[in-house]
């Protein structure tokens, strides 16, 4: 799984410093998560901190890659 940031992101910058893997970066319109770098904070925190700090709840875990 990986975290996904929806287009409703307001670019508040709250998630960026929380990512221990530098997986979050500003995309063309909003922040995006690099699925190659995202580990869901495993080994760092009990749960993905980007989700916990997002003030508008626009980040979620996507498990569709596990269906492939």
C-alpha positions as CSV (number, residue, x, y, z in Angstrom):
1,X,0.0,0.0,0.0
2,X,0.9,3.6,-0.3
3,X,-0.5,6.9,0.8
4,X,-2.3,8.9,-1.8
5,X,-3.1,12.7,-1.7
6,X,-6.3,13.7,-3.3
7,X,-6.7,16.8,-5.6
8,X,-8.5,18.5,-2.7
9,X,-5.1,19.1,-1.1
10,X,-4.6,22.7,-0.2
11,X,-0.8,22.5,-0.1
12,X,-0.6,23.4,3.5
13,X,2.8,21.7,4.0
14,X,1.8,19.9,7.1
15,X,2.6,16.4,5.7
16,X,6.0,17.1,4.2
17,X,8.1,17.4,7.3
18,X,6.3,14.4,8.9
19,X,7.4,12.0,6.1
20,X,10.5,10.0,7.3
21,X,11.2,8.9,3.8
22,X,10.9,12.2,1.9
23,X,8.2,10.5,-0.2
24,X,6.0,13.6,-0.4
25,X,6.8,16.4,-2.9
26,X,4.9,19.2,-4.6
27,X,3.5,18.0,-7.9
28,X,2.0,20.1,-10.7
29,X,-1.1,21.1,-8.7
30,X,-0.8,19.6,-5.2
31,X,1.5,17.5,-3.1
32,X,2.0,13.9,-4.3
33,X,3.4,10.7,-2.7
34,X,6.1,8.7,-4.5
35,X,4.9,5.1,-4.1
36,X,8.5,3.9,-4.5
37,X,9.5,5.8,-1.3
38,X,6.3,5.5,0.8
39,X,6.6,2.8,3.5
40,X,3.5,4.0,5.5
41,X,6.0,5.1,8.1
42,X,6.8,1.5,9.0
43,X,9.7,1.4,11.3
44,X,9.2,5.0,12.3
45,X,5.7,5.5,13.6
46,X,2.7,3.3,14.4
47,X,0.6,4.8,11.6
48,X,1.2,7.1,8.6
49,X,1.8,10.5,10.1
50,X,0.9,12.3,6.9
51,X,-2.7,11.1,7.4
52,X,-2.7,12.1,11.1
53,X,-1.6,15.7,10.5
54,X,-3.7,16.5,7.4
55,X,-6.1,19.2,8.4
56,X,-8.6,18.4,5.6
57,X,-8.3,14.6,5.5
58,X,-7.3,14.4,1.8
59,X,-4.7,11.6,2.4
60,X,-5.6,7.9,2.4
61,X,-4.0,4.5,2.0
62,X,-4.5,3.0,-1.4
63,X,-4.3,-0.8,-1.5
64,X,-5.1,-1.3,-5.2
65,X,-1.5,-2.2,-5.9
66,X,-1.9,-5.3,-3.8
67,X,-4.6,-6.5,-6.2
68,X,-2.1,-6.7,-9.1
